[in-house]
Amino acid sequence: ALSAAFSDPRFEPVEETEFADLHIEVSLLSVPAELAFSSLADL
């Protein structure tokens, strides 16, 4: 998931000057479930 969010070669990185124009939306497609993890690498 981290690679998909931060290392997708299809898109240029967002520039700091673009931050004010960003609109972020999250859609949940199923019932949320708690995930147990001990480090970010586990995600």
Contacts in CASP RR format, 6 or more apart in sequence:
PFRMAT RR
TARGET T0000
AUTHOR 0000-0000-0000
METHOD contacts of the structure
MODEL  1
ALSAAFSDPRFEPVEETEFADLHIEVSLLSVPAELAFSSLADL
1 43 0 8 1.000
2 40 0 8 1.000
2 43 0 8 1.000
14 22 0 8 1.000
35 43 0 8 1.000
37 43 0 8 1.000
END
